[in-house]
Amino acid sequence: MRAVWALGFAAFLLAASPGVHLFATLAYAVLAALVIASLVDFWRMPRRIAVHRLAAPHFALRRPAELRYRIDNASSIPLRVGFVESPMRTLDFGESEITAGVPANAAIEVDARALPVARGSDAFSRLYVWYESALPGLVRRRLMLDAPEQTRVYPDLSAVERYGSLTVRNRLIEAGLRRMRMRGAGTEFESLRDYGEGDAFRSIDWKATARRGKVMVVQREVERSQDVVILLDCGRLMTARIGDQRKLDYAVTAALSLASIASLASDRVGVVAFARDILIARSPRSTQASLRALSEALCDVEPRFEEPDYASAFGYVRSHLHRRSLVVLFTDVIDPVAQATVLGELSTLARRHVVLCVFMNDAAVQSTLAAAPATVDDVYRLDVALGLAQERKLAARTLERTGVLVIDAPAAKLSVAAIDEYLRIKAAALI
């Protein structure tokens, strides 16, 4: 502040005054001018100023977002304004202070960047604001403005944005993911054509026959929409972090990405999130409203530091799925005790359904395996990494022998890997 510089100059003059008496007189004059100018500045400044947070944008985990604010200056003097947001669990505001100059009797809008660092519901609370006159700026006022606003940070569905383009929509339809055309008994009208040898008598469309003067038959198509059930492990193993996100964050993002693409292909999507207890259970639905409800529910799910009850979760799925479906399990099976239960449950489920088990490998383990050890500590790390990698390979081979499909992909590529495998399953008509 300018007042601090003025006080420093006056202090310097007073320190030098024993040798030069003129400095003391000059110092007192500077102090008197400072006091008078500060009183005038204080009197001219407005008592309050308005800072409004405009509508918060859609927040996606780890994707930078722009916040917009409006500053209203109803006074007759230009002001310098600065403010900070109250700390939040889900957002990192980066630069702690936003500053701007606001002309007299005017309003401006300013932008600030925020980085979502955690999923779930949260709330903005207060703005801590200061302001001072642009000239001379000797006095600064501070105030707290209550600006409560509920917000949520959603998983990053950028993979869906890539797959959801018009080109891929056409690819999905052409590949037959919405429905596969099949001659014979169908449920939905597809087209009319001339009667041919071998056509069933019941397929004749008598109205079309009367209109055209020749025998016409209806060709129908068989609906190929299927049930997709996503099992989401929210237990102890999913609390670990890979980079700047927890394993469950990656799994939730991949699960919602897969659900969005399956909905695009007219499949019905359900979810079961579980730890020791079943946390969320949604039966398969194909409407956009159900997909939004699914997104809202998974947005707030958090991992729990407890052993998941796989038997209960798989038992729930078996009791609610009455026809062949695609079951996708997002987990991380490293613990040998947990492996035995999961392998047994998945092999049983695979006898009736198509089961896809999705693991996420740790980039730290892969980088350790790829690097040549240079020290004794590196050798120990390599030994641990080899053991973990061997356990994962053994689990994957055991699952594949029982008919379970397995994905073991880096966490950052989990969404794309899950979507690609889903498209392959649909294109191959495995369900």
N, C-alpha and C positions, 0 to 999 in steps of 0.2 A: 504494500500500500504506500501511497505517496506520503502519508502522515509519518510512517516509519522512517523514510528517507529524510524528511524535514527534521524529525527529532534527532536523527543521527548527525545531521549537519550542525544542529544547535549544540549537541554534546561536544562535537569536535571544536567548535568555536570556544565553548566554555573551558575545555581542556587546555586550549592555547592562550586563554586570556591572561594568565599571570605575566606573561612576557609582553603582551600587546593589549592594553586596556580597551582598545577599540573593538576587539573581538567579543568582549563581554557585552558591550552595548549592542553589537550586531546580533549576538545570540539571543538576548532578551527580545529584540525586535522580531526575530524569526519566530520565537515562541509565541509572542503576542499575535503575530499575523496568522500563525497556525491555529491558535485557539479561535480567533475570530472567523477564519475561513471554515473551520470545522463546524462551528455553530451555524453559520449560514448554510453550509452543505447539509447539515442535519435538518434544518428547518425546511429546506427546499425539497428534500427527498420524500417520496410517498411513504405512507405508513405500511402499506402492503402492496404486494404484486402478485399476479395470478400466473400460475404455471399449471397447464393441463396436460395430462398424458392422454393422447388420442388412442383410439381403439388398438389394442394389442394385436399383433399379427399371429398367424398360425406358427407355433413353435414346433420344430422337429429336432430330435436329439442330435447334437453335434453339428447342426447346420446353422451358420450365422444368420441372425435375423436383425431387421431394422425396427427400432422403436422411434416413434415420432411424438414430439411435444410441441405445444403452442404456448408462447410466452406473451402475455398481454401487459403492455405498459400504458396505463391511463394517465400518467403524469405529463407535465409540460417539459420535462428534461430527459435527455437520452440516458439510458442506464446500461451498466454492465451486469449481467446476471450469470450466476453459476448455480448448479444444483447436482445432487447425487441421489440415487435410489437407495432405499433400504436394502440390506443384503437379503438374498433369496437362496433357497436350497437348490432350485432348479436352473437358475440363470447366473451366468458370469458376465458382469457388465464391463469388464476390461478396464478402460480408463475410468478412474473413480469419479471424475468431475466433468460436467458438460458446461461450457461457458459460451456466451453469445452477447453481442451488443444489440440493444433494442432501441430504435429511434423513439423520440417523444410521440405520445398519442398514436402508437402503432402496435401491431402484433406480428410476430414472426414465428415460423415453425423451424425446428431443428431436429436433426436425426441423431440417433445413437445406436451403436452396434451392441448386440447381446448374443452370447453363445450359450445355448441350452446344454447343460452338463448332466442333467438327471431327468428321468421320466416322471410323469405323474402330475397330480394337482398341486397348485401352489397359489400364492396370492401376493400381489403388489400391496404395499402398505403406505409408507410415508415418503415424501420428497423433502430433502433437506436443502433449503434454498438460501442463497445470499445474494445481495445486490448492492450496488453503489453507483453514484453518478459517474458518467463518463469523464467529466471534468468538474471539480478537481479530484474527486474520488478519495476524499479524506476520511469519510465515515462509511462503514459497511454495516448493513442490517442483515440479521439472520432470522429465519423463521422455519417452522415445520408445517408442511401442508399435508393433511390426510388425503390420500388418493387411493383408497382400497379398490382392488379389482381382482376378481378371480381369473386364473389362467391355468392352462395345462400344457405340458410338454409331451408331444406324441412321438412314437418311434419314427425313424427316418425311412420313408417309403420311396426313396428315389429310384430303387430298382423297379417298382411298379410303374413309375412315370416313364421309364425307358420301355418297359414291356407293354405299357398301355397305349402306345402310339397307334395311330390309324393303321400303319403298315402291319403291326403285330396283331391288331384286331382281325384284319383280313386273313393273316396267316392262321390264326386260331380257328376261324370259321372254315377256311378252305381245308384245314387239316382234319376237320370233322369233330372238333372238340365240343361244339355246342350240341351237335347231334350227328349220328352216322346214318346215312341213307341206306336203307335195307329194304329189299323187296319182301313182300309178305304182309303179315298182320302187323299194322302199325297203328298209331294213335293220332297222328297229326297229318293234315292234308299237305301234300307236296306238289302234285300236279295231276293233270288229266292226260290220257293218251288213248290211242286206238286199242280196241280189244285185240288180244293176241292169243294164239293157241296155248293152252295151259293156264290161262288166267282163271281165277276162281269166280264162280257165278256171283257170289256175294260182293265182289269188288266192282260190279257194274254200277255206274251212276245213271239212273234212269232219267233224271231230269236233263242231264247233258246229252244223253242218247236221243231224247225227244227233240231237243233243240237242234242238234246237228244232223239228225237223220241217219246216224250210224252208231254202232255200239261203242260206248266210251267207258273206260274203267278208271277208277281212282287209284293213283299211286300214293301211298302214304310212307311216312318215314317214322322210324322208331326213335323215341326220345332216349338220348344217351347221357342225360344228366345223372351224376353219381353223387354219393355222399362222401365228403372228405372230413375226417375228424382229426383235429390237431391236438396231440398230447404235449403239454408243456411242463417239463420238470422244473419246479421252483424250489428245489431242496438245496442242501448244503453245497453240493458241487457247483451249483450255478451262481454262488455268491462271489467266486473268484473273479479277478479282473484280468482282462486281456487288453493291454494298452490303457486307454482312458475310459473304458466301459466294462461293466460287469458282463459275465457270460449270458446272464438272463436277458440283458438289454439286447444283445445280438440275436438271441433266440426269439424274443418278442418281435423284433423288427422282421426277421425272416418269416415268422409265423403269419404276421399280418400281410406281408408281401405275397406270400403263397395264397392266403385267403382271398386277397383282392383279385389275383389272376384266376383263381378257381371260380370266383363269382363272375368274372368276365366270360368264362367258359360255361356259364349256367350251371355249375355244380353247386350243391348245397354244402355249406361249410359249418361245422360245429367245433367247439373247443372244450378241452378239459385241462385246467391248470391245477396242479396238485403239489403238495409237499407231504407233511404227515397226514393232512386232511385234504379233501378236495376243496380248492379255493374258488374255482369258477367252473361252471358246467353249463354249456349252451348246446342244445340239440341242433343238428344240421338244418340250416335255412338258406334260401337262395335270394332273398330280397335285399335291396340296398339298405333298408332300415335295419335289418338284422346284422349286416356287415358293419354298419356304423355303431350299433350297440356292442358288437364284438370288439371294435377298436377302442371304444370307451372303457370297456371292462378290462382289456389287457393293458391299457395305458397305465393303470394304477397298480398292477400286480407287482409285488416285490418278492425277491428271494428270501427264504427263511433258513436260518442256520440250524436245520434239523434234517434228519434222515427222511427221504420221501417214502411213502407207502406205495410202491409200484403195484403190488398185488391188488390193493383197493382200487387204484385208478384203472387198471386193466379190467378188473371185474366190472366196474361201472360201464366201461365201453362195451364189453361183451353183452351185458344185459340190455343195452339200449340200441345196439346195431343189429338189425334183423335181416339185412341183406348185404351182399358183398360190397365192401367199401374200401376206400383208401384211408389208412391210419398212419399218421405221420407223428413220430415221437422226436421231440427236440430234447436232448439230454447230453450229458458228458459222463460216460461210464469209465471211470478210472479205478475206483475202489473195487478190489476183487470180490468183496462180500456183496456189493450192490450188483456187480456183473452177473452173478449166478442167478439172482432173482429176475433181473431184466431179461437175460437170455432165455430163461424158461418161459416167462410170460409172452415174450415176443414170438417165440417159436410156436406156442399154442395158438396165438392169435393169427399167425400167418397161414394156418391150415384153412381158414375160411376167408380171410381178407388179404388185400395187398398191403403189406406193412413196409414202411420206409422209416429207417432209423437215421437221424441226423446228428452227427457228432461235429464238434468244432475243435480243430486242433490249435494249439498255442504256437504263435509265431516265434516265441522265445525258444521253445523246444526245437522247432525246425531250424532256426538259425544256429543253435548249438550243435545240432547234428551236421550242419553244412560246413561249419568252421573247423579248421585243424587246431587241436589243443596246443597251447604254447606254454602253459604252466601246470603245476600239480592241481590247482583249483579247477582249471579248465578240464582236466582229465576226470575229476570227480563229477563235474557238471555234465560232461559227456556221458558218463556211466548212468547217471540218473535219467538223462534224456533218452538214452537207448532203452532203458527199462520201461519208461512210460510209452515210448513208441511201440515197443514189442507187445505190451499189454493191449494197446489199441488195435494193433494188427490182428492179434489173436481173437479179440472180441469180434472184430469185423468179419473175420473168416468163419468163426463159429455161427454168427448170425446168417451169413450168406449160405452156409450149408443147410440151414433150416428153411430157406426160402425168403428170408428177410432182405430187402434192398437196403444198402448202406451208403451214406454220404459221409465222408470225413474231409471237411473243407476248412480252410482258414476262416477265422471268425469274420473278418472283413468281407469275405466273399460268400458268406453263408446264404444270404437272400438269393443271389443269382444262382447259386448251385441248387438250392431247393426248387426254384422256379423251373430251371432247366430239366431237372429230374421229373418234376410233375408233368411238364410238356411231353417228355419222352414216354412216360407211363400212359398218358392219354392217347398219344399218337399210335402207340403199340396196342391200344385197346386192351390193356391188362385188367381194367375194371369195367 
